[in-house]
Amino acid sequence: MSEQSAREVFTNNKEAVLLLLPTLLVIVVFLYWPAIDTFRLSFFQTSLTSERFAGTYNYIRLFTSGSYQNSLLVTFGFGFVVVAGSMLLSLFISFMLYEVDRFTSIYLITAIWPYALPPAVAGLVLLFLLQPDLGILTYWIRSLGAVFGLDLGLDWRTSGPLAFTVVSITAIWKQLGYNIIFMVAAMNNIPNTIDEAAQLDGISRTNRLFKIYVPLMSPTLVFLVVINTIYAFFATFPIIDLMTSGGPGGATNILIYKLFIDAFENFNLGYAAAQSLVLFLVVGVLMYIQLRVTDRYAHYG
Amino acid sequence: MSSYRQTRRSFVRRTGATTAAIGALATAGCLGGDDEEGLDEVDSVEIELWHGLSGDLGEEVSSLAEDFSDQSDTITVEAVEQGSYRETMNQTINAVRSGEPPGISQIFEVGTKTALDSGAFVPIEEAIPEDRIDWDSFLVPVLDYYRIDGALNSMPFNSSNAIMMYNRDAFSEAGIDPDSPPRSFQDVLDYSDQLMDAGYEYGITWPNHSWFVEQWFAGQDSLLVNNDNGRDGDPTETFINEEAGTTIFEFIQELMDKDAVLSTGIEAWGEAQQGFFTQEAPIVLYSTSSINPMLQGAADNDFEASAARLPVPGGEQAGVTIGGGSLWVPDEQGQAEEEAAIEFLLWLTEPEQQSRWHQNTGYFPVREESIENLTEEGFYDENPAFRVALDQLEADQDTSATRGAVVGPFLDLRTTVAESYVAIADGDSVDEVLADAKDEIDEALEDYNERQSE
């Protein structure tokens, strides 16, 4: 009823176009036009002020460049670790939050807190906590290692694998809150009767989580996988920028960071445009596969 | 470190805003622009000076611009801080591309070649009438850095060198004569041993910045890139992995093996400074532009510091190269604006202003007279550290190596060199690291040349 009346207000096409115009204008000027210009630019060799058509030069250079191949590898590794890590961890935390009877809102707020931080602040906080010489966390990890007779250097500013671990932890931690909000909401939507029946049948908690809750909340999980992938590929930029600058030796040089450096530090716009186009395609294809694959298992009530 | 990073991000936002604003202006139908009226035909003209100096340095630039505007009847110069050097360069590029350049832009030393190759700037030596300037009274090593193919393209402005500062009290404590600072790499290694025996955590520290490696190439009178360090045509190859480079990185490796160096992050000036102030590392390599804050910081932490020449392999220094930035005048602006920019540069490089700039910031003056005047006033007797910096500069042998490399993709090169330091710290072998570095730099050079060729 209310839906119908809402439609009737906009029967006038001209009015609708007029109302949409500001939005469309903004989208065209700030999204489509730059996107088309990026596409064009990717076929040009650019210097400071001039540009020259160069065909596929940028693309050929891209795929023959060792540092780009490394960057691709790092990005996929990072994407996988961050998406899998943040999804799994959030799932466990959400389930615990859902199961607990007392102080639920306090636990919930505590768990969601990291999401309230801007990525740059999250990066800085962990940078200080995990700083190799002065960080409080590294201090305790090192002390713990000493108990077992290990001398942990933990200098992730020089060790690639360690740096990768550190930015992954930060990226996962930052994304937890967002996932938990959605997962807890999804769990709350599941009728209690199912859970009660399962408990009566004596099914273990892990089994209940994976056999009952996960299938029932699958639409939310599909959505979160997509959002987390976009997050891992694009929105982790500030974390990389603040913590490692893509180093050491390119170990954390994800595609989005590399293209920023090539565009705005090396002043190579054409090359960066080609990279951003490839990145766009990679994420687009990934998204398509994820939606197709997960759709088969998702259960939309 | 972090503040610089944050401003870089705010820059991304600002670029968006600027682009939008420029776009709006362009569609609104180009206001003002290409008028051919000269300076004497207009009543007043306003120009902006874009620079990348923050804090006290930025305020000094603003006060210079204000003083100039006050004494000029027609010209107003407004100093606008655009963030870091890199941001200033980016903003300038965007502005030039959109046809709305500032009157003057400060471009850091590594952007020199890129700016020159763009052809978007007026060569300063041609733009200034010969009878209005006496180039012979300029400091030669400073001019030499910015003079490419015999022509001066920009006005040297803030020029600095690398210098060594050391903790005199620590030296005394370790039984080292505080008046004989280390001169060679071997000295640094020996002194570090002694300092660490005396209970100091490390011997030395410096920001992991390619600039110091470049200084050590100059110090050994070795070229960093071919084609006469890029001064005789576009460089196509680096010599980073040849003897001079190996010597430098083996020295770094030896320091690391002894745990004698406090390793800092890439371009982390603050970290090195802290290491010196907290007396963890009694020797620090730094920039002459920070002599005053360094001495002050030492005093605040209850020790006495001195400045000395940058140590080099073998101890005999061929020279140091200039760092800092110079002022460029974009081509695509009104005649009156361009002439106003030149007027400001002429005023700025007068000995009086240069003395003031030198005293207040630690950057070198570009005029010999400034130094002579300050010597007479006894400035250097009171500030011997400034004298050390000048002596080091004036002792320069004039070769292509000490004039410094001219490289298009200089930032690329710098990142690669800084990463090499990191790889050495991670335990990789010097030969391997430098061979990789050479590959990367050569690729960047090839790509740059490819993009420049028309």
Boltz contact constraints between the chains, C-beta under 6 A:
constraints:
  - contact:
      token1: [A, 45]
      token2: [B, 451]
      max_distance: 6.0
  - contact:
      token1: [A, 47]
      token2: [B, 451]
      max_distance: 6.0
  - contact:
      token1: [A, 47]
      token2: [B, 452]
      max_distance: 6.0
  - contact:
      token1: [A, 48]
      token2: [B, 93]
      max_distance: 6.0
  - contact:
      token1: [A, 48]
      token2: [B, 114]
      max_distance: 6.0
  - contact:
      token1: [A, 48]
      token2: [B, 118]
      max_distance: 6.0
  - contact:
      token1: [A, 49]
      token2: [B, 96]
      max_distance: 6.0
  - contact:
      token1: [A, 49]
      token2: [B, 97]
      max_distance: 6.0
  - contact:
      token1: [A, 49]
      token2: [B, 118]
      max_distance: 6.0
  - contact:
      token1: [A, 49]
      token2: [B, 120]
      max_distance: 6.0
  - contact:
      token1: [A, 157]
      token2: [B, 265]
      max_distance: 6.0
  - contact:
      token1: [A, 158]
      token2: [B, 422]
      max_distance: 6.0
  - contact:
      token1: [A, 158]
      token2: [B, 425]
      max_distance: 6.0
  - contact:
      token1: [A, 158]
      token2: [B, 426]
      max_distance: 6.0
  - contact:
      token1: [A, 159]
      token2: [B, 426]
      max_distance: 6.0
  - contact:
      token1: [A, 241]
      token2: [B, 5]
      max_distance: 6.0
  - contact:
      token1: [A, 242]
      token2: [B, 5]
      max_distance: 6.0
  - contact:
      token1: [A, 248]
      token2: [B, 422]
      max_distance: 6.0
  - contact:
      token1: [A, 249]
      token2: [B, 419]
      max_distance: 6.0
  - contact:
      token1: [A, 249]
      token2: [B, 423]
      max_distance: 6.0
  - contact:
      token1: [A, 264]
      token2: [B, 90]
      max_distance: 6.0
  - contact:
      token1: [A, 265]
      token2: [B, 411]
      max_distance: 6.0
  - contact:
      token1: [A, 266]
      token2: [B, 409]
      max_distance: 6.0
  - contact:
      token1: [A, 266]
      token2: [B, 411]
      max_distance: 6.0
  - contact:
      token1: [A, 266]
      token2: [B, 412]
      max_distance: 6.0
